[in-house]
Amino acid sequence: MCALTAAYSFVDAKLHEQIANEAVLLDNQQLTPLPLLGVPRWYNDNETAGFYHNTDYFRPKRQR
C-alpha cells in the first residue's frame, strides 16, 4: 500500500468514527462552512494575503 493510500484510509477511518460514534452531522454547531475561495488554485485572487481580509468572504466564527 502506498503512503497516499494509507493516508486516505486513515482519514476515512477517522471520519467514519466521528460520524458513527459522535453524531457529528446531527449537531449544526459541530459543522463549519468550508471557505472554498480560500482553497489554493480554486480562485486566482486568493494568492494575495489581502484577499483573506475581506469579511464578505471570510466572516469571523460565531460565538456560541
N, CA, C and O atoms as a CHARMM CRD file, in Angstrom:
* protein
*
  256
    1    1 MET  N      0.85100  -1.16900   0.00000 PROA 1      0.00000
    2    1 MET  CA     0.00000   0.00000   0.00000 PROA 1      0.00000
    3    1 MET  C      0.90400   1.24100   0.00000 PROA 1      0.00000
    4    1 MET  O      1.83000   1.34000   0.80500 PROA 1      0.00000
    5    2 CYS  N      0.62800   2.18200  -0.90700 PROA 2      0.00000
    6    2 CYS  CA     1.45100   3.39100  -0.96700 PROA 2      0.00000
    7    2 CYS  C      1.06900   4.32800   0.17900 PROA 2      0.00000
    8    2 CYS  O      0.02000   4.17600   0.80600 PROA 2      0.00000
    9    3 ALA  N      1.94500   5.29600   0.43400 PROA 3      0.00000
   10    3 ALA  CA     1.73400   6.21500   1.55500 PROA 3      0.00000
   11    3 ALA  C      0.44100   7.01600   1.39100 PROA 3      0.00000
   12    3 ALA  O     -0.26500   7.25300   2.37200 PROA 3      0.00000
   13    4 LEU  N      0.12600   7.43100   0.17600 PROA 4      0.00000
   14    4 LEU  CA    -1.08600   8.21100  -0.04900 PROA 4      0.00000
   15    4 LEU  C     -2.33100   7.37300   0.21700 PROA 4      0.00000
   16    4 LEU  O     -3.28600   7.85300   0.82800 PROA 4      0.00000
   17    5 THR  N     -2.32300   6.13400  -0.23400 PROA 5      0.00000
   18    5 THR  CA    -3.45000   5.23400   0.01600 PROA 5      0.00000
   19    5 THR  C     -3.62000   4.99900   1.51600 PROA 5      0.00000
   20    5 THR  O     -4.74200   4.96400   2.01900 PROA 5      0.00000
   21    6 ALA  N     -2.51500   4.84000   2.21800 PROA 6      0.00000
   22    6 ALA  CA    -2.56800   4.65100   3.66700 PROA 6      0.00000
   23    6 ALA  C     -3.12800   5.89700   4.35300 PROA 6      0.00000
   24    6 ALA  O     -3.90900   5.79100   5.29900 PROA 6      0.00000
   25    7 ALA  N     -2.72900   7.07100   3.87700 PROA 7      0.00000
   26    7 ALA  CA    -3.23000   8.31300   4.46600 PROA 7      0.00000
   27    7 ALA  C     -4.73000   8.44700   4.24100 PROA 7      0.00000
   28    7 ALA  O     -5.46200   8.81900   5.15800 PROA 7      0.00000
   29    8 TYR  N     -5.19800   8.14600   3.02700 PROA 8      0.00000
   30    8 TYR  CA    -6.63600   8.20400   2.74400 PROA 8      0.00000
   31    8 TYR  C     -7.40300   7.20600   3.60600 PROA 8      0.00000
   32    8 TYR  O     -8.48300   7.51900   4.10800 PROA 8      0.00000
   33    9 SER  N     -6.86200   6.03500   3.77500 PROA 9      0.00000
   34    9 SER  CA    -7.51400   5.01800   4.61100 PROA 9      0.00000
   35    9 SER  C     -7.62400   5.49400   6.05600 PROA 9      0.00000
   36    9 SER  O     -8.64800   5.29600   6.71000 PROA 9      0.00000
   37   10 PHE  N     -6.56600   6.11900   6.54100 PROA 10     0.00000
   38   10 PHE  CA    -6.56300   6.64000   7.90700 PROA 10     0.00000
   39   10 PHE  C     -7.64100   7.71400   8.07200 PROA 10     0.00000
   40   10 PHE  O     -8.41400   7.68400   9.03000 PROA 10     0.00000
   41   11 VAL  N     -7.68700   8.66500   7.12800 PROA 11     0.00000
   42   11 VAL  CA    -8.68300   9.74400   7.19000 PROA 11     0.00000
   43   11 VAL  C    -10.09200   9.18000   7.08600 PROA 11     0.00000
   44   11 VAL  O    -10.98400   9.60000   7.82300 PROA 11     0.00000
   45   12 ASP  N    -10.29700   8.23400   6.18200 PROA 12     0.00000
   46   12 ASP  CA   -11.61600   7.59800   6.04900 PROA 12     0.00000
   47   12 ASP  C    -12.05300   6.94600   7.35700 PROA 12     0.00000
   48   12 ASP  O    -13.20400   7.07500   7.77400 PROA 12     0.00000
   49   13 ALA  N    -11.12900   6.25200   7.99000 PROA 13     0.00000
   50   13 ALA  CA   -11.46000   5.57700   9.24700 PROA 13     0.00000
   51   13 ALA  C    -11.81100   6.58600  10.33500 PROA 13     0.00000
   52   13 ALA  O    -12.76300   6.38300  11.08800 PROA 13     0.00000
   53   14 LYS  N    -11.04900   7.66900  10.42000 PROA 14     0.00000
   54   14 LYS  CA   -11.31600   8.69400  11.44100 PROA 14     0.00000
   55   14 LYS  C    -12.64600   9.39400  11.18500 PROA 14     0.00000
   56   14 LYS  O    -13.39800   9.65300  12.12400 PROA 14     0.00000
   57   15 LEU  N    -12.94100   9.70100   9.93400 PROA 15     0.00000
   58   15 LEU  CA   -14.22700  10.32300   9.61300 PROA 15     0.00000
   59   15 LEU  C    -15.38500   9.39700   9.94500 PROA 15     0.00000
   60   15 LEU  O    -16.39500   9.82800  10.50300 PROA 15     0.00000
   61   16 HSD  N    -15.23700   8.13400   9.60300 PROA 16     0.00000
   62   16 HSD  CA   -16.27900   7.15700   9.92500 PROA 16     0.00000
   63   16 HSD  C    -16.50800   7.10100  11.42600 PROA 16     0.00000
   64   16 HSD  O    -17.64800   7.06800  11.88900 PROA 16     0.00000
   65   17 GLU  N    -15.42800   7.08900  12.17600 PROA 17     0.00000
   66   17 GLU  CA   -15.51400   7.04400  13.63600 PROA 17     0.00000
   67   17 GLU  C    -16.26100   8.26900  14.17000 PROA 17     0.00000
   68   17 GLU  O    -17.14200   8.13900  15.02100 PROA 17     0.00000
   69   18 GLN  N    -15.91200   9.45600  13.67300 PROA 18     0.00000
   70   18 GLN  CA   -16.56200  10.69400  14.10600 PROA 18     0.00000
   71   18 GLN  C    -18.05200  10.68000  13.79200 PROA 18     0.00000
   72   18 GLN  O    -18.87600  11.02600  14.63900 PROA 18     0.00000
   73   19 ILE  N    -18.39000  10.28500  12.58400 PROA 19     0.00000
   74   19 ILE  CA   -19.78500  10.30900  12.15100 PROA 19     0.00000
   75   19 ILE  C    -20.61000   9.25000  12.87400 PROA 19     0.00000
   76   19 ILE  O    -21.72800   9.52500  13.31000 PROA 19     0.00000
   77   20 ALA  N    -20.07400   8.05500  13.00400 PROA 20     0.00000
   78   20 ALA  CA   -20.81800   6.94400  13.58800 PROA 20     0.00000
   79   20 ALA  C    -20.98600   7.06600  15.10200 PROA 20     0.00000
   80   20 ALA  O    -22.05800   6.77100  15.63000 PROA 20     0.00000
   81   21 ASN  N    -19.95100   7.49200  15.79300 PROA 21     0.00000
   82   21 ASN  CA   -19.96500   7.45200  17.25200 PROA 21     0.00000
   83   21 ASN  C    -20.37200   8.74700  17.93100 PROA 21     0.00000
   84   21 ASN  O    -20.82700   8.73100  19.07500 PROA 21     0.00000
   85   22 GLU  N    -20.21400   9.86500  17.24300 PROA 22     0.00000
   86   22 GLU  CA   -20.46200  11.12400  17.93100 PROA 22     0.00000
   87   22 GLU  C    -21.59500  11.94600  17.31400 PROA 22     0.00000
   88   22 GLU  O    -21.83500  13.08100  17.72700 PROA 22     0.00000
   89   23 ALA  N    -22.26900  11.39400  16.35600 PROA 23     0.00000
   90   23 ALA  CA   -23.39800  12.07200  15.71300 PROA 23     0.00000
   91   23 ALA  C    -23.04700  13.49500  15.29100 PROA 23     0.00000
   92   23 ALA  O    -23.85000  14.41400  15.45100 PROA 23     0.00000
   93   24 VAL  N    -21.85400  13.66900  14.75600 PROA 24     0.00000
   94   24 VAL  CA   -21.36700  14.99200  14.36100 PROA 24     0.00000
   95   24 VAL  C    -22.30900  15.66700  13.37700 PROA 24     0.00000
   96   24 VAL  O    -22.54600  16.87100  13.47900 PROA 24     0.00000
   97   25 LEU  N    -22.83500  14.93100  12.45000 PROA 25     0.00000
   98   25 LEU  CA   -23.68300  15.53400  11.42800 PROA 25     0.00000
   99   25 LEU  C    -25.07000  15.91400  11.93600 PROA 25     0.00000
  100   25 LEU  O    -25.82200  16.58400  11.22800 PROA 25     0.00000
  101   26 LEU  N    -25.41300  15.50200  13.13400 PROA 26     0.00000
  102   26 LEU  CA   -26.71700  15.83700  13.69400 PROA 26     0.00000
  103   26 LEU  C    -26.69900  17.15100  14.46700 PROA 26     0.00000
  104   26 LEU  O    -27.75800  17.67100  14.82100 PROA 26     0.00000
  105   27 ASP  N    -25.53500  17.68500  14.73000 PROA 27     0.00000
  106   27 ASP  CA   -25.39100  18.91100  15.51700 PROA 27     0.00000
  107   27 ASP  C    -24.79300  20.00900  14.64100 PROA 27     0.00000
  108   27 ASP  O    -23.60600  19.96900  14.31500 PROA 27     0.00000
  109   28 ASN  N    -25.61200  20.98600  14.26100 PROA 28     0.00000
  110   28 ASN  CA   -25.14000  22.07000  13.40100 PROA 28     0.00000
  111   28 ASN  C    -24.00000  22.86600  14.02400 PROA 28     0.00000
  112   28 ASN  O    -23.20900  23.47200  13.30100 PROA 28     0.00000
  113   29 GLN  N    -23.90300  22.87600  15.33300 PROA 29     0.00000
  114   29 GLN  CA   -22.81400  23.59600  15.99000 PROA 29     0.00000
  115   29 GLN  C    -21.45900  22.95700  15.69900 PROA 29     0.00000
  116   29 GLN  O    -20.42600  23.61800  15.79900 PROA 29     0.00000
  117   30 GLN  N    -21.46000  21.68400  15.34200 PROA 30     0.00000
  118   30 GLN  CA   -20.22400  20.97900  15.03100 PROA 30     0.00000
  119   30 GLN  C    -19.77900  21.20000  13.58500 PROA 30     0.00000
  120   30 GLN  O    -18.64200  20.89400  13.22700 PROA 30     0.00000
  121   31 LEU  N    -20.67800  21.73300  12.75600 PROA 31     0.00000
  122   31 LEU  CA   -20.37500  21.92000  11.34100 PROA 31     0.00000
  123   31 LEU  C    -19.95900  23.36200  11.08700 PROA 31     0.00000
  124   31 LEU  O    -20.59900  24.29200  11.58000 PROA 31     0.00000
  125   32 THR  N    -18.90700  23.54800  10.33300 PROA 32     0.00000
  126   32 THR  CA   -18.47600  24.88800   9.95600 PROA 32     0.00000
  127   32 THR  C    -18.37500  24.95000   8.44200 PROA 32     0.00000
  128   32 THR  O    -18.05100  23.95100   7.80000 PROA 32     0.00000
  129   33 PRO  N    -18.64800  26.11400   7.86500 PROA 33     0.00000
  130   33 PRO  CA   -18.58000  26.21900   6.41000 PROA 33     0.00000
  131   33 PRO  C    -17.14500  26.08900   5.90700 PROA 33     0.00000
  132   33 PRO  O    -16.19300  26.47000   6.58800 PROA 33     0.00000
  133   34 LEU  N    -17.01600  25.56000   4.73500 PROA 34     0.00000
  134   34 LEU  CA   -15.71300  25.45200   4.08100 PROA 34     0.00000
  135   34 LEU  C    -15.55700  26.64500   3.15500 PROA 34     0.00000
  136   34 LEU  O    -16.30300  26.77400   2.18400 PROA 34     0.00000
  137   35 PRO  N    -14.59800  27.52200   3.43900 PROA 35     0.00000
  138   35 PRO  CA   -14.41400  28.69900   2.59100 PROA 35     0.00000
  139   35 PRO  C    -13.71900  28.31500   1.28100 PROA 35     0.00000
  140   35 PRO  O    -12.49300  28.37100   1.18000 PROA 35     0.00000
  141   36 LEU  N    -14.51100  27.92600   0.28700 PROA 36     0.00000
  142   36 LEU  CA   -13.94400  27.45500  -0.97800 PROA 36     0.00000
  143   36 LEU  C    -13.03900  28.48400  -1.64100 PROA 36     0.00000
  144   36 LEU  O    -12.09000  28.11400  -2.33200 PROA 36     0.00000
  145   37 LEU  N    -13.31500  29.76200  -1.44200 PROA 37     0.00000
  146   37 LEU  CA   -12.46600  30.77700  -2.05200 PROA 37     0.00000
  147   37 LEU  C    -11.05000  30.75100  -1.48800 PROA 37     0.00000
  148   37 LEU  O    -10.13700  31.30600  -2.10000 PROA 37     0.00000
  149   38 GLY  N    -10.85400  30.12700  -0.35000 PROA 38     0.00000
  150   38 GLY  CA    -9.52500  30.04100   0.24900 PROA 38     0.00000
  151   38 GLY  C     -8.74200  28.80600  -0.15000 PROA 38     0.00000
  152   38 GLY  O     -7.56900  28.68300   0.20300 PROA 38     0.00000
  153   39 VAL  N     -9.35600  27.89600  -0.87100 PROA 39     0.00000
  154   39 VAL  CA    -8.66300  26.68100  -1.30300 PROA 39     0.00000
  155   39 VAL  C     -7.66400  27.05000  -2.39600 PROA 39     0.00000
  156   39 VAL  O     -8.04000  27.67600  -3.38600 PROA 39     0.00000
  157   40 PRO  N     -6.39500  26.67100  -2.23000 PROA 40     0.00000
  158   40 PRO  CA    -5.39300  27.01700  -3.23900 PROA 40     0.00000
  159   40 PRO  C     -5.81400  26.59000  -4.64600 PROA 40     0.00000
  160   40 PRO  O     -6.32400  25.48900  -4.85300 PROA 40     0.00000
  161   41 ARG  N     -5.59000  27.47900  -5.59400 PROA 41     0.00000
  162   41 ARG  CA    -5.87300  27.28300  -7.01700 PROA 41     0.00000
  163   41 ARG  C     -7.36200  27.18800  -7.33200 PROA 41     0.00000
  164   41 ARG  O     -7.71600  26.91800  -8.48000 PROA 41     0.00000
  165   42 TRP  N     -8.24200  27.39600  -6.36500 PROA 42     0.00000
  166   42 TRP  CA    -9.68200  27.38300  -6.61400 PROA 42     0.00000
  167   42 TRP  C    -10.11400  28.70300  -7.23600 PROA 42     0.00000
  168   42 TRP  O    -11.00400  28.74700  -8.08500 PROA 42     0.00000
  169   43 TYR  N     -9.45600  29.79300  -6.78900 PROA 43     0.00000
  170   43 TYR  CA    -9.80800  31.13900  -7.23100 PROA 43     0.00000
  171   43 TYR  C     -8.50000  31.92200  -7.34600 PROA 43     0.00000
  172   43 TYR  O     -7.74600  32.00500  -6.37700 PROA 43     0.00000
  173   44 ASN  N     -8.22600  32.48600  -8.49700 PROA 44     0.00000
  174   44 ASN  CA    -6.93000  33.12600  -8.75900 PROA 44     0.00000
  175   44 ASN  C     -6.57700  34.23300  -7.76900 PROA 44     0.00000
  176   44 ASN  O     -5.41200  34.37500  -7.39700 PROA 44     0.00000
  177   45 ASP  N     -7.55800  35.01500  -7.33800 PROA 45     0.00000
  178   45 ASP  CA    -7.27600  36.14900  -6.45900 PROA 45     0.00000
  179   45 ASP  C     -6.85000  35.73500  -5.05000 PROA 45     0.00000
  180   45 ASP  O     -6.38600  36.57900  -4.28300 PROA 45     0.00000
  181   46 ASN  N     -6.99400  34.47600  -4.69600 PROA 46     0.00000
  182   46 ASN  CA    -6.64700  34.07200  -3.33100 PROA 46     0.00000
  183   46 ASN  C     -5.14100  33.89700  -3.11900 PROA 46     0.00000
  184   46 ASN  O     -4.71400  33.41900  -2.06800 PROA 46     0.00000
  185   47 GLU  N     -4.35400  34.27600  -4.09300 PROA 47     0.00000
  186   47 GLU  CA    -2.89600  34.19200  -3.97000 PROA 47     0.00000
  187   47 GLU  C     -2.32300  35.34200  -3.14400 PROA 47     0.00000
  188   47 GLU  O     -1.17100  35.26300  -2.71600 PROA 47     0.00000
  189   48 THR  N     -3.08500  36.39900  -2.90800 PROA 48     0.00000
  190   48 THR  CA    -2.59300  37.54400  -2.14600 PROA 48     0.00000
  191   48 THR  C     -3.15300  37.51700  -0.73000 PROA 48     0.00000
  192   48 THR  O     -4.30300  37.13600  -0.50700 PROA 48     0.00000
  193   49 ALA  N     -2.32600  37.92500   0.21500 PROA 49     0.00000
  194   49 ALA  CA    -2.72800  37.88600   1.63200 PROA 49     0.00000
  195   49 ALA  C     -3.92000  38.79900   1.91100 PROA 49     0.00000
  196   49 ALA  O     -4.76800  38.46200   2.73700 PROA 49     0.00000
  197   50 GLY  N     -3.99900  39.93900   1.24400 PROA 50     0.00000
  198   50 GLY  CA    -5.08800  40.88200   1.47100 PROA 50     0.00000
  199   50 GLY  C     -6.45300  40.30800   1.13100 PROA 50     0.00000
  200   50 GLY  O     -7.46600  40.75100   1.67300 PROA 50     0.00000
  201   51 PHE  N     -6.48600  39.34700   0.25700 PROA 51     0.00000
  202   51 PHE  CA    -7.74000  38.69600  -0.13000 PROA 51     0.00000
  203   51 PHE  C     -8.48100  38.14700   1.08600 PROA 51     0.00000
  204   51 PHE  O     -9.71000  38.18300   1.13300 PROA 51     0.00000
  205   52 TYR  N     -7.74700  37.64600   2.05500 PROA 52     0.00000
  206   52 TYR  CA    -8.34100  36.99500   3.23000 PROA 52     0.00000
  207   52 TYR  C     -8.86100  37.97300   4.27200 PROA 52     0.00000
  208   52 TYR  O     -9.46300  37.56300   5.26400 PROA 52     0.00000
  209   53 HSD  N     -8.63400  39.25300   4.05500 PROA 53     0.00000
  210   53 HSD  CA    -9.15800  40.27500   4.97900 PROA 53     0.00000
  211   53 HSD  C    -10.55800  40.72100   4.59700 PROA 53     0.00000
  212   53 HSD  O    -11.16900  41.49700   5.33100 PROA 53     0.00000
  213   54 ASN  N    -11.08200  40.25800   3.47700 PROA 54     0.00000
  214   54 ASN  CA   -12.40900  40.64300   3.02400 PROA 54     0.00000
  215   54 ASN  C    -13.45900  39.86200   3.82600 PROA 54     0.00000
  216   54 ASN  O    -13.61800  38.65500   3.64300 PROA 54     0.00000
  217   55 THR  N    -14.16500  40.55900   4.70800 PROA 55     0.00000
  218   55 THR  CA   -15.13900  39.87800   5.57100 PROA 55     0.00000
  219   55 THR  C    -16.43600  39.53800   4.85100 PROA 55     0.00000
  220   55 THR  O    -17.31100  38.90000   5.43600 PROA 55     0.00000
  221   56 ASP  N    -16.58000  39.95400   3.57900 PROA 56     0.00000
  222   56 ASP  CA   -17.71600  39.47700   2.79100 PROA 56     0.00000
  223   56 ASP  C    -17.54400  37.99800   2.47600 PROA 56     0.00000
  224   56 ASP  O    -18.52500  37.26600   2.34100 PROA 56     0.00000
  225   57 TYR  N    -16.29600  37.56300   2.36000 PROA 57     0.00000
  226   57 TYR  CA   -15.99800  36.16000   2.06600 PROA 57     0.00000
  227   57 TYR  C    -15.69200  35.37900   3.33700 PROA 57     0.00000
  228   57 TYR  O    -16.20700  34.28300   3.55300 PROA 57     0.00000
  229   58 PHE  N    -14.84600  35.96600   4.16700 PROA 58     0.00000
  230   58 PHE  CA   -14.32800  35.26100   5.33500 PROA 58     0.00000
  231   58 PHE  C    -14.82000  35.95000   6.59900 PROA 58     0.00000
  232   58 PHE  O    -14.20600  36.89400   7.09700 PROA 58     0.00000
  233   59 ARG  N    -15.92700  35.46000   7.09500 PROA 59     0.00000
  234   59 ARG  CA   -16.53800  36.04700   8.28100 PROA 59     0.00000
  235   59 ARG  C    -15.95500  35.39400   9.52500 PROA 59     0.00000
  236   59 ARG  O    -15.58100  34.22100   9.50200 PROA 59     0.00000
  237   60 PRO  N    -15.88000  36.15600  10.60800 PROA 60     0.00000
  238   60 PRO  CA   -15.38000  35.55900  11.85500 PROA 60     0.00000
  239   60 PRO  C    -16.33100  34.46900  12.34600 PROA 60     0.00000
  240   60 PRO  O    -17.53100  34.51500  12.07700 PROA 60     0.00000
  241   61 LYS  N    -15.80000  33.51900  13.04600 PROA 61     0.00000
  242   61 LYS  CA   -16.60900  32.43700  13.58200 PROA 61     0.00000
  243   61 LYS  C    -17.58500  32.99700  14.60600 PROA 61     0.00000
  244   61 LYS  O    -17.22200  33.84400  15.42200 PROA 61     0.00000
  245   62 ARG  N    -18.81400  32.52400  14.55800 PROA 62     0.00000
  246   62 ARG  CA   -19.84200  32.97500  15.50200 PROA 62     0.00000
  247   62 ARG  C    -19.50900  32.49000  16.90400 PROA 62     0.00000
  248   62 ARG  O    -18.98200  31.39400  17.09600 PROA 62     0.00000
  249   63 GLN  N    -19.82900  33.33300  17.87600 PROA 63     0.00000
  250   63 GLN  CA   -19.67000  32.94100  19.26700 PROA 63     0.00000
  251   63 GLN  C    -20.89400  32.16100  19.70100 PROA 63     0.00000
  252   63 GLN  O    -22.01300  32.50400  19.32100 PROA 63     0.00000
  253   64 ARG  N    -20.70400  31.15200  20.46700 PROA 64     0.00000
  254   64 ARG  CA   -21.81000  30.30700  20.93400 PROA 64     0.00000
  255   64 ARG  C    -22.48600  30.88700  22.13700 PROA 64     0.00000
  256   64 ARG  O    -23.43600  30.30000  22.65500 PROA 64     0.00000
